[in-house]
């Protein structure tokens, strides 16, 4: 991969660890010399937005993620309604499930490299 050669060793280690764990703080802690959890969160957050890391993820996930499927899942989640369980049965209501909708919107905003 071309972008892999342009990244530092720590950046490439972070990018690979994140694809395995989906935990930015843990991936930063494994690849950078950090003193505490807050430092690893800051480093992980910065690297999540780094152009070289995003480009690496795009290339690494090119064959695995179908953009149409991801868009469909996010679109469905943005239309989610609440589900109630009564006597062991599931009932779907017309009331919007705002928690699920907000999570879907945040997911779409947070990972533009996958959605776009």
C-alpha positions as CSV (number, residue, x, y, z in Angstrom):
1,X,0.0,0.0,0.0
2,X,1.3,3.4,-0.9
3,X,0.0,5.2,2.2
4,X,1.6,2.6,4.4
5,X,5.0,3.6,3.3
6,X,4.3,7.3,4.0
7,X,3.1,6.7,7.5
8,X,5.4,6.5,10.5
9,X,5.9,3.1,12.2
10,X,3.7,4.2,15.1
11,X,0.9,5.5,12.9
12,X,0.8,2.3,10.9
13,X,0.8,0.3,14.1
14,X,-2.1,2.4,15.4
15,X,-4.0,2.0,12.2
16,X,-3.6,-1.8,12.1
17,X,-4.5,-2.2,15.8
18,X,-7.6,0.0,15.4
19,X,-8.9,-2.2,12.6
20,X,-8.4,-5.2,14.9
21,X,-9.8,-3.7,18.2
22,X,-11.9,-0.7,17.2
23,X,-10.6,1.0,20.3
24,X,-8.6,4.2,19.6
25,X,-7.3,4.6,23.2
26,X,-6.1,1.1,23.4
27,X,-4.4,1.2,20.0
28,X,-2.7,4.5,20.9
29,X,-1.5,3.0,24.2
30,X,-0.1,0.0,22.4
31,X,1.9,2.0,19.9
32,X,2.8,5.2,21.6
33,X,4.7,5.9,24.9
34,X,1.8,7.4,26.9
35,X,1.8,8.2,30.6
36,X,-1.9,7.8,31.3
37,X,-5.3,7.0,29.8
38,X,-6.1,10.6,29.0
39,X,-3.0,11.0,26.9
40,X,-3.9,7.9,24.9
41,X,-7.4,9.2,24.3
42,X,-6.1,12.5,23.0
43,X,-3.5,10.7,20.7
44,X,-6.2,8.2,19.5
45,X,-8.6,11.0,18.8
46,X,-6.1,12.9,16.8
47,X,-5.0,9.9,14.8
48,X,-8.6,9.0,14.0
49,X,-8.8,12.2,11.9
50,X,-5.3,12.0,10.4
51,X,-5.4,12.0,6.6
52,X,-2.7,9.3,6.2
53,X,-4.5,7.0,8.7
54,X,-7.9,7.6,7.0
55,X,-6.3,6.8,3.6
56,X,-4.8,3.6,5.0
57,X,-8.2,2.5,6.4
58,X,-9.9,3.2,3.0
59,X,-7.4,1.0,1.2
60,X,-7.5,-1.7,3.9
61,X,-11.3,-2.0,3.9
62,X,-11.9,-1.5,0.2
63,X,-12.9,-5.1,-0.5
64,X,-14.6,-5.8,2.8
65,X,-17.1,-3.0,3.2
66,X,-19.8,-2.4,0.7
67,X,-20.7,1.3,0.8
68,X,-24.2,0.7,-0.3
69,X,-24.8,-1.7,2.6
70,X,-23.3,0.8,5.1
71,X,-25.5,3.6,3.8
72,X,-28.6,1.4,3.9
73,X,-27.9,0.4,7.6
74,X,-27.3,4.0,8.6
75,X,-30.4,5.1,6.7
76,X,-32.5,2.4,8.4
77,X,-31.1,3.4,11.8
78,X,-32.0,7.0,11.2
79,X,-35.7,5.9,10.8
80,X,-35.6,3.6,13.9
81,X,-38.7,3.4,16.2
82,X,-38.9,2.2,19.7
83,X,-39.5,-1.4,20.5
84,X,-41.4,-2.4,23.6
85,X,-41.4,-5.9,25.2
86,X,-44.5,-7.0,27.0
87,X,-45.1,-10.5,28.3
88,X,-42.1,-11.7,26.3
89,X,-43.4,-10.3,23.0
90,X,-41.8,-7.4,20.9
91,X,-44.0,-4.5,19.9
92,X,-42.8,-1.8,17.5
93,X,-44.3,1.6,18.1
94,X,-44.6,4.8,16.0
95,X,-42.5,6.7,18.6
96,X,-39.0,7.5,17.2
97,X,-36.0,5.9,19.0
98,X,-33.9,9.0,19.3
99,X,-31.0,7.2,21.0
100,X,-30.5,4.9,18.0
101,X,-31.0,7.7,15.5
102,X,-28.4,9.9,17.2
103,X,-25.9,7.0,17.4
104,X,-26.4,6.4,13.7
105,X,-25.8,10.0,12.8
106,X,-22.7,10.2,15.0
107,X,-21.4,7.0,13.4
108,X,-21.9,8.5,9.9
109,X,-20.1,11.7,10.9
110,X,-17.3,10.0,12.9
111,X,-16.2,7.6,10.2
112,X,-16.5,9.5,6.9
113,X,-13.8,7.3,5.4
114,X,-16.2,4.4,5.4
115,X,-19.4,6.2,4.5
116,X,-18.2,8.5,1.7
